[in-house]
Amino acid sequence: MVVFGVLALCAIARRGVPQTHKRLMLLATIVLLEAVIVRWPIAFVTSGPDVAFMLKMVFIVPLVGWDFRTLGRLHPATLWGGLFVIAAWPAYYAISATDGWLAFARWSTGLLA
């Protein structure tokens, strides 16, 4: 959710630059897809966390293709936003097993009951 929030806030801050805003919002939305992908009723998708991450990355490929087709290069928002999404992946696993995160997760899910 942090990666989504950062990308969405950057997109809102850059809403005056339509091409940057659109790309950052699309990348923020793609970040949310991992939660959807792990719920697909396909065995290989649930075989490990790396599979869902890689499938999420597949959704960035058309954006990269669009940039090269229309601009002849990678748009800076696609480059930096995409690198941010990829760089955040190891942090997911480093943080998710910590006592602090697990305590926060228990507390926040307890709010739903």
C-alpha positions in Angstrom: 0.0 0.0 0.0 2.9 2.3 0.6 4.1 2.0 -3.0 0.6 2.7 -4.2 0.3 5.7 -2.0 3.7 7.2 -3.1 2.8 6.7 -6.8 -0.7 8.1 -6.4 0.5 11.1 -4.5 3.2 11.8 -7.1 0.6 11.5 -9.8 -1.7 13.9 -8.0 1.2 16.3 -7.6 1.9 16.1 -11.3 -1.7 16.3 -12.5 -0.8 19.4 -14.5 1.4 17.3 -16.7 -1.1 14.8 -18.2 1.4 12.3 -19.6 3.2 12.0 -16.3 0.0 11.9 -14.3 -1.5 9.1 -16.4 1.6 6.9 -16.3 2.0 7.3 -12.5 -1.7 6.5 -11.9 -1.5 3.5 -14.1 1.6 2.2 -12.3 -0.2 2.8 -8.9 -3.1 0.7 -10.2 -0.8 -2.0 -11.4 0.7 -2.2 -7.9 -2.7 -3.1 -6.5 -3.0 -6.0 -9.0 -0.8 -8.3 -7.0 -3.6 -8.7 -4.4 -6.0 -9.7 -7.3 -3.5 -12.0 -9.0 -2.9 -14.2 -5.9 -6.6 -14.9 -5.8 -6.7 -16.4 -9.3 -7.8 -20.0 -9.1 -4.8 -21.2 -11.0 -2.3 -23.5 -9.3 0.9 -22.0 -10.6 -0.1 -18.5 -9.5 -0.3 -19.5 -5.8 2.9 -21.6 -6.0 4.9 -18.7 -4.6 5.0 -15.0 -4.0 7.5 -14.5 -6.9 4.9 -15.7 -9.4 2.4 -13.0 -8.5 5.0 -10.4 -8.6 6.2 -11.4 -12.1 2.7 -11.5 -13.4 2.2 -8.0 -12.0 5.3 -6.9 -13.9 3.7 -8.2 -17.2 1.2 -5.4 -16.9 4.0 -2.8 -17.1 5.2 -4.2 -20.4 2.4 -2.6 -22.6 3.2 0.7 -21.0 6.9 0.4 -21.9 5.8 -0.7 -25.5 3.5 2.3 -25.7 6.3 4.7 -24.7 8.7 3.3 -27.3 6.0 3.4 -30.0 4.8 6.9 -29.4 7.8 8.7 -28.0 10.7 6.6 -29.3 12.0 6.3 -25.7 10.9 5.5 -22.2 9.0 8.3 -20.5 10.7 9.4 -17.3 7.6 8.6 -15.2 7.5 5.1 -16.6 11.2 4.6 -16.0 11.3 5.9 -12.4 7.9 4.6 -11.4 8.6 1.2 -12.8 12.0 1.0 -11.1 10.3 2.1 -7.8 7.8 -0.8 -8.1 10.6 -3.3 -8.8 12.9 -1.9 -6.1 10.1 -2.1 -3.5 9.6 -5.8 -4.1 12.5 -7.0 -1.8 11.3 -4.6 0.9 7.9 -6.3 0.9 9.5 -9.6 2.1 12.0 -7.9 4.4 9.3 -6.0 6.2 6.4 -8.6 6.1 8.1 -11.0 8.6 9.0 -8.4 11.2 7.3 -8.3 14.6 6.3 -4.7 14.1 4.6 -5.4 10.8 2.8 -8.5 12.2 1.6 -6.5 15.2 0.3 -3.7 12.9 -1.4 -6.3 10.7 -3.2 -7.9 13.7 -4.2 -4.5 14.9 -5.5 -3.2 11.6 -7.4 -6.4 10.7 -8.9 -6.3 14.2 -10.5 -3.0 13.2 -12.7 -4.8 10.7 -14.3 -7.1 13.3 
